[in-house]
Amino acid sequence: MNHNKWLLVIAFVISCVRSYAQVTSWPNINVEAKPATRWWWMGSAVDKENLTRNIKSYAEAGMGTLEITPIYGVQGNDANEIPFLSPQWMEMLRHTQSEAHRNGMQIDMNTGTGWPFGSPEVSLEDAASCLLISEYKLKGGERLRVKVEPEDKTQKAHAVLSRLMGFSDKGICLDLTLKVDNKGMLNWKASKGNWRLIAAFTGKTLQKVKRAAPGGEGYVMDHFSEKSVENYLARFDKAFSNSKVSYPHNFFNDSYEVYKADWTPRFFEEFALRRGYKLEEHLPEFLSEVRSDNTARIISDYRETMAELLQANFTKQWTEWAHSHGAKTRNQAHGSPGNLIDLYATVDVPECEGFGISDFNIKGLRKDSLTRSNDSDLSMLKYASSAAHIAGKPYISSETFTWLTEHFRTSLSQCKPDIDLMFVSGVNHAYFHGCTYSPNEAEWPGWKFYASIDMSPTNSIWKDAPSFFDYISRCQSFLQMGAPDNDFLLYLPIYDMWQEQDGRLLMFDIHKMSQRAPSFIEAVHRIYNAGYDVDYISDNFIRNAQCVDGKIVTSGGISFKALIIPGVKLMPDDVLVKLVKLASEGATLVFLDRFPEDVPGYNALDLRRENFNQCLEKLKSQNKERILFGHDYAETLRQTGVRPEIMKRDWGLSCIRRCNEDGYHYFISALKSDDTEGWIPLGVKAKSALFFDPMTGEQGKAALRNVNGQTEVYMQLSSGSSIILKTFSAYDVDVKAWDYLKTSREEILIEINKFDFCFSISLPEVHGTLKQVQVGTWTNYNLPEVKNTMGTGVYKTTFEINPLSAPEWILDLGDVRESAKVIINNKSVATLWAVPFRCMIGKYLKLGINTIEIEVTNLPANRIADLDRRGKEWRVFKEINMVDRNYNKTGYANWESVPSGLLTPVRLIPMEPITH
């Protein structure tokens, strides 16, 4: 063999080795896999020196992306505030981008300040609009002697008459709009009969930007108007063009909070174009307080039209504008008066939101008394991930940790269950909510935003946050790999919601979803608890779906094993036609509780109903193996032949599965009160599998067995813990085995309850060392200022051991407030920040006397409460300043001391391996 051939062989072998190493190791941690954060710029009072310092701190801790959102400023700091998009502001953006790039980070920015989008340049004409109604009564032969104008005096100056319609008791409908002169007088005499005149005006909500920064104040724009959105975005074109600053990685839009905006100037025209009839000719039904079938259908059509206008004129136009500048969009569609699936799917990165803390009764996880329950359960979080999956979008982000607890009281351990909930819901790129730019010269606690977890260097939890960030990065590196592999599509019954809900405009905000879609939420949880997972699908995505080899493939290229229609009453006839076509091509359809009964909407109702009923009969007469119906969710879904995930159904674990070129990978979390141990069947087959521990970075080959043709994995998972499982469909990997351990010889367990104690960091400073104090909250120790301090206390002692008396040893810190770094024999072992506070220490032990140091960091709650008790003025922020979780002004002087340190004895537990 000649020299060149030898080189080719060597190159091939090296390639194979590298390839094998890649499939059996952790995925690369790129910038997208690292956690991101909303970065509040208070008054945009930033300077280059402090920007550089802030960015360096974030990068060193392990963050990947900063999203700039300017908000209101700091009291007495007006001279340093920089108007949004001014040349000076753009120069600060340029410096930020440069420093971020130098530190391996990315920069996103809000397409505005505060929320929602608006600015000083938004004219009244382009501002958010509302429908105003005035009514008049006339008898035959009479003339209207008063002006046609809004009843609301504040609206008279700027409201524009859209239509004046006359309705007689004889069934006559007349458009009288052109008979109103420029003074508002109607030049028309009523013919025979009694007349009801209805004037519809385009008014203005007069809503201003909430939490606006300097240069961002002004009216909120009309999101339903193409022209208004175009004019709004032109401001950014001008600023970027003049400054020649690069556009950001992503432009961001927060959740839709445009209040009372239920109209737009061209709505009547758009409605007729999209719905096929004139709304103005049906104003009596539309405005009726008696919800007849006709009224419900017309209001449904109105809601559908508003949804389409929001998607076309705002979401789509904004995204196309960003693309034209090489940027992408990240959007929170929830809260919008539209189909959340379609709105989320229109942008590049759909973003969901957690609001409050979830309670999973995890063993040993402390509960704070000052919390609010999470309004976003799994069913709510899945809107964003579903849209991303069916549209083929690679990233799903989340506004994470909003209002878990009161400010200054949130620990890293409290964060873990809710970030795990995000992950099992499909999120793979979390954004903290958030951190605030704070200059070095600002006195502690620095600059703060009221609703955030405060993931910033001035918070004591920052000391151990890098380990938390590592956890997120490891999880997201897997969750961004491969493709989604949920079992079923679940039809979103948007027309049921549009037709059944009271009121006019229907907003899908996270706080009211239990009212908007209770039966749909129940269906999601019943399917999930049966061991399956779903992605929601809208009517538009069904229209574009295909059947390939018996599977339903969405326009994003993702395939699903069946489509579930959960107790739906209303469905467009053309969507039902598409279902008949998919079924005829071999797709499986599952109808739960009922078949659809009717079509939505008002226009051409008889014709559409006839087509609908014919299709429904065709559907029911098709192959019964492909058209499934039932009330028992688990049994009906079992008939699809899809294997449930037993770990969810029978073991109470939460998980999400994705596919990759080697097989599949799972993120699994024990969001439950009990531990898990045993052989667990998988929903997929595998020849081998690896466990990856995102807390430690450890990995090893999992124990598998085949039982009746089903792969089972042996799993040990403590309450609150999580694991990543990667399966290999075609080959048996040859790597180190996973460490399965059980408790060994209880009689040699070592318990330590006394330590020497001092502070390595403390504010206010606490001096002195205590000898052989018992574990328990350090706020009870006999040291000055110890009840008020924020910092890190060091516990140190020695113990004697024969490490060979057990194959492995686990250190269990018990109840830790709030995180701990473990050092044994002067070697750093682990940073423990979530329950269970345990780590393996066998390799660090030596025969005889060993030294252990435990550096425990507490929350800033005691320090901030002390500032309030002493009357120290630290709430120096404009506008809303600092409020509590219920948005009330509050103080912290009445807070009791928050327990801090090691609260229970430390145990060294002997362990021995389990063999299979």
RALIN-V989117 format. One record per residue. RES is the residue in three letters. SS is DSSP state (h for helix, s for strand, l for the rest). Layout:
res,ss
RES,SS
RES,SS
//
This chain:
res,ss
MET,l
ASN,l
HIS,h
ASN,h
LYS,h
TRP,h
LEU,h
LEU,h
VAL,h
ILE,h
ALA,h
PHE,h
VAL,h
ILE,h
SER,h
CYS,h
VAL,h
ARG,h
SER,h
TYR,h
ALA,h
GLN,h
VAL,h
THR,l
SER,l
TRP,l
PRO,l
ASN,l
ILE,l
ASN,l
VAL,l
GLU,l
ALA,l
LYS,l
PRO,l
ALA,s
THR,s
ARG,s
TRP,s
TRP,s
TRP,s
MET,s
GLY,l
SER,l
ALA,l
VAL,l
ASP,l
LYS,h
GLU,h
ASN,h
LEU,h
THR,h
ARG,h
ASN,h
ILE,h
LYS,h
SER,h
TYR,h
ALA,h
GLU,h
ALA,h
GLY,l
MET,l
GLY,l
THR,s
LEU,s
GLU,s
ILE,s
THR,s
PRO,s
ILE,s
TYR,l
GLY,l
VAL,s
GLN,l
GLY,l
ASN,l
ASP,h
ALA,h
ASN,h
GLU,l
ILE,l
PRO,l
PHE,l
LEU,l
SER,l
PRO,h
GLN,h
TRP,h
MET,h
GLU,h
MET,h
LEU,h
ARG,h
HIS,h
THR,h
GLN,h
SER,h
GLU,h
ALA,h
HIS,h
ARG,h
ASN,l
GLY,l
MET,l
GLN,s
ILE,s
ASP,s
MET,s
ASN,s
THR,l
GLY,l
THR,l
GLY,l
TRP,s
PRO,l
PHE,l
GLY,s
SER,s
PRO,l
GLU,l
VAL,l
SER,l
LEU,l
GLU,l
ASP,l
ALA,s
ALA,l
SER,s
CYS,s
LEU,s
LEU,s
ILE,s
SER,s
GLU,s
TYR,s
LYS,s
LEU,s
LYS,s
GLY,l
GLY,l
GLU,l
ARG,s
LEU,l
ARG,l
VAL,l
LYS,l
VAL,l
GLU,l
PRO,l
GLU,l
ASP,l
LYS,h
THR,h
GLN,h
LYS,l
ALA,l
HIS,l
ALA,l
VAL,s
LEU,s
SER,s
ARG,s
LEU,s
MET,s
GLY,s
PHE,s
SER,s
ASP,l
LYS,l
GLY,l
ILE,l
CYS,s
LEU,s
ASP,s
LEU,l
THR,h
LEU,h
LYS,h
VAL,s
ASP,l
ASN,l
LYS,l
GLY,l
MET,l
LEU,s
ASN,l
TRP,l
LYS,s
ALA,l
SER,l
LYS,l
GLY,l
ASN,s
TRP,s
ARG,s
LEU,s
ILE,s
ALA,s
ALA,s
PHE,s
THR,s
GLY,s
LYS,s
THR,l
LEU,l
GLN,l
LYS,s
VAL,l
LYS,s
ARG,l
ALA,l
ALA,l
PRO,l
GLY,l
GLY,l
GLU,l
GLY,l
TYR,s
VAL,s
MET,s
ASP,l
HIS,l
PHE,l
SER,l
GLU,h
LYS,h
SER,h
VAL,h
GLU,h
ASN,h
TYR,h
LEU,h
ALA,h
ARG,h
PHE,h
ASP,h
LYS,h
ALA,h
PHE,h
SER,h
ASN,h
SER,h
LYS,l
VAL,l
SER,l
TYR,l
PRO,l
HIS,l
ASN,s
PHE,s
PHE,s
ASN,s
ASP,l
SER,l
TYR,l
GLU,l
VAL,l
TYR,l
LYS,l
ALA,l
ASP,l
TRP,s
THR,l
PRO,l
ARG,l
PHE,h
PHE,h
GLU,h
GLU,h
PHE,h
ALA,h
LEU,h
ARG,h
ARG,h
GLY,l
TYR,l
LYS,l
LEU,h
GLU,h
GLU,h
HIS,h
LEU,h
PRO,h
GLU,h
PHE,h
LEU,h
SER,l
GLU,l
VAL,l
ARG,l
SER,l
ASP,h
ASN,h
THR,h
ALA,h
ARG,h
ILE,h
ILE,h
SER,h
ASP,h
TYR,h
ARG,h
GLU,h
THR,h
MET,h
ALA,h
GLU,h
LEU,h
LEU,h
GLN,h
ALA,h
ASN,h
PHE,h
THR,h
LYS,h
GLN,h
TRP,h
THR,h
GLU,h
TRP,h
ALA,h
HIS,h
SER,h
HIS,l
GLY,l
ALA,l
LYS,s
THR,s
ARG,s
ASN,s
GLN,l
ALA,l
HIS,l
GLY,l
SER,l
PRO,l
GLY,l
ASN,l
LEU,h
ILE,h
ASP,h
LEU,h
TYR,h
ALA,h
THR,h
VAL,l
ASP,l
VAL,s
PRO,s
GLU,s
CYS,s
GLU,s
GLY,s
PHE,s
GLY,l
ILE,s
SER,l
ASP,l
PHE,l
ASN,l
ILE,l
LYS,l
GLY,l
LEU,l
ARG,l
LYS,l
ASP,l
SER,l
LEU,l
THR,s
ARG,l
SER,s
ASN,l
ASP,l
SER,l
ASP,l
LEU,h
SER,h
MET,h
LEU,h
LYS,h
TYR,h
ALA,h
SER,h
SER,h
ALA,h
ALA,h
HIS,h
ILE,h
ALA,h
GLY,l
LYS,l
PRO,l
TYR,l
ILE,s
SER,s
SER,s
GLU,s
THR,s
PHE,s
THR,s
TRP,l
LEU,l
THR,s
GLU,l
HIS,l
PHE,l
ARG,l
THR,l
SER,l
LEU,h
SER,h
GLN,h
CYS,h
LYS,h
PRO,h
ASP,h
ILE,h
ASP,h
LEU,h
MET,h
PHE,h
VAL,h
SER,l
GLY,l
VAL,l
ASN,l
HIS,s
ALA,s
TYR,s
PHE,s
HIS,s
GLY,s
CYS,s
THR,s
TYR,l
SER,l
PRO,l
ASN,l
GLU,l
ALA,l
GLU,l
TRP,l
PRO,l
GLY,l
TRP,l
LYS,l
PHE,l
TYR,l
ALA,l
SER,l
ILE,l
ASP,l
MET,l
SER,l
PRO,l
THR,l
ASN,l
SER,l
ILE,l
TRP,h
LYS,h
ASP,h
ALA,h
PRO,h
SER,h
PHE,h
PHE,h
ASP,h
TYR,h
ILE,h
SER,h
ARG,h
CYS,h
GLN,h
SER,h
PHE,h
LEU,h
GLN,l
MET,l
GLY,l
ALA,s
PRO,s
ASP,l
ASN,l
ASP,l
PHE,s
LEU,s
LEU,s
TYR,s
LEU,l
PRO,l
ILE,h
TYR,h
ASP,h
MET,h
TRP,h
GLN,h
GLU,h
GLN,l
ASP,l
GLY,l
ARG,l
LEU,l
LEU,l
MET,l
PHE,l
ASP,l
ILE,l
HIS,l
LYS,l
MET,h
SER,h
GLN,h
ARG,h
ALA,l
PRO,h
SER,h
PHE,h
ILE,h
GLU,h
ALA,h
VAL,h
HIS,h
ARG,h
ILE,h
TYR,h
ASN,h
ALA,l
GLY,l
TYR,l
ASP,l
VAL,s
ASP,s
TYR,s
ILE,s
SER,l
ASP,h
ASN,h
PHE,h
ILE,h
ARG,h
ASN,l
ALA,l
GLN,s
CYS,s
VAL,s
ASP,l
GLY,l
LYS,s
ILE,s
VAL,s
THR,l
SER,l
GLY,l
GLY,l
ILE,l
SER,s
PHE,s
LYS,l
ALA,s
LEU,s
ILE,s
ILE,s
PRO,s
GLY,l
VAL,l
LYS,l
LEU,s
MET,l
PRO,l
ASP,h
ASP,h
VAL,h
LEU,h
VAL,h
LYS,h
LEU,h
VAL,h
LYS,h
LEU,h
ALA,h
SER,h
GLU,l
GLY,l
ALA,l
THR,l
LEU,s
VAL,s
PHE,s
LEU,s
ASP,l
ARG,l
PHE,l
PRO,l
GLU,l
ASP,s
VAL,l
PRO,l
GLY,l
TYR,l
ASN,l
ALA,l
LEU,h
ASP,h
LEU,h
ARG,h
ARG,h
GLU,h
ASN,h
PHE,h
ASN,h
GLN,h
CYS,h
LEU,h
GLU,h
LYS,h
LEU,h
LYS,h
SER,h
GLN,l
ASN,l
LYS,l
GLU,l
ARG,l
ILE,s
LEU,s
PHE,s
GLY,s
HIS,l
ASP,l
TYR,h
ALA,h
GLU,h
THR,h
LEU,h
ARG,h
GLN,l
THR,l
GLY,l
VAL,l
ARG,l
PRO,l
GLU,l
ILE,h
MET,h
LYS,h
ARG,h
ASP,l
TRP,l
GLY,l
LEU,l
SER,s
CYS,s
ILE,s
ARG,s
ARG,s
CYS,s
ASN,s
GLU,l
ASP,l
GLY,s
TYR,s
HIS,s
TYR,s
PHE,s
ILE,s
SER,s
ALA,l
LEU,l
LYS,l
SER,l
ASP,l
ASP,l
THR,s
GLU,s
GLY,s
TRP,s
ILE,s
PRO,s
LEU,l
GLY,l
VAL,l
LYS,l
ALA,l
LYS,l
SER,s
ALA,s
LEU,s
PHE,s
PHE,s
ASP,l
PRO,l
MET,l
THR,l
GLY,l
GLU,l
GLN,s
GLY,s
LYS,s
ALA,l
ALA,l
LEU,s
ARG,s
ASN,s
VAL,s
ASN,l
GLY,l
GLN,s
THR,s
GLU,s
VAL,s
TYR,s
MET,s
GLN,s
LEU,s
SER,l
SER,l
GLY,l
SER,l
SER,s
ILE,s
ILE,s
LEU,s
LYS,s
THR,s
PHE,s
SER,l
ALA,l
TYR,l
ASP,l
VAL,l
ASP,l
VAL,l
LYS,l
ALA,s
TRP,l
ASP,l
TYR,l
LEU,s
LYS,s
THR,s
SER,l
ARG,l
GLU,h
GLU,h
ILE,h
LEU,l
ILE,s
GLU,s
ILE,s
ASN,l
LYS,s
PHE,s
ASP,s
PHE,s
CYS,s
PHE,s
SER,s
ILE,s
SER,s
LEU,s
PRO,l
GLU,l
VAL,l
HIS,l
GLY,l
THR,l
LEU,s
LYS,s
GLN,s
VAL,s
GLN,s
VAL,l
GLY,l
THR,l
TRP,h
THR,h
ASN,h
TYR,l
ASN,l
LEU,l
PRO,l
GLU,l
VAL,l
LYS,l
ASN,l
THR,l
MET,s
GLY,s
THR,s
GLY,s
VAL,s
TYR,s
LYS,s
THR,s
THR,s
PHE,s
GLU,s
ILE,s
ASN,l
PRO,h
LEU,h
SER,h
ALA,l
PRO,l
GLU,s
TRP,s
ILE,s
LEU,s
ASP,s
LEU,l
GLY,l
ASP,l
VAL,s
ARG,s
GLU,l
SER,s
ALA,s
LYS,s
VAL,s
ILE,s
ILE,s
ASN,l
ASN,l
LYS,s
SER,s
VAL,s
ALA,s
THR,s
LEU,s
TRP,l
ALA,l
VAL,l
PRO,l
PHE,l
ARG,s
CYS,s
MET,s
ILE,l
GLY,h
LYS,h
TYR,h
LEU,l
LYS,l
LEU,l
GLY,s
ILE,s
ASN,s
THR,s
ILE,s
GLU,s
ILE,s
GLU,s
VAL,s
THR,s
ASN,l
LEU,l
PRO,l
ALA,h
ASN,h
ARG,h
ILE,h
ALA,h
ASP,h
LEU,h
ASP,h
ARG,h
ARG,l
GLY,l
LYS,l
GLU,l
TRP,l
ARG,l
VAL,l
PHE,s
LYS,l
GLU,l
ILE,l
ASN,l
MET,l
VAL,s
ASP,l
ARG,l
ASN,l
TYR,l
ASN,l
LYS,s
THR,l
GLY,l
TYR,l
ALA,l
ASN,l
TRP,l
GLU,l
SER,l
VAL,l
PRO,l
SER,l
GLY,s
LEU,s
LEU,l
THR,l
PRO,l
VAL,s
ARG,s
LEU,s
ILE,s
PRO,s
MET,s
GLU,s
PRO,s
ILE,l
THR,l
HIS,l
//
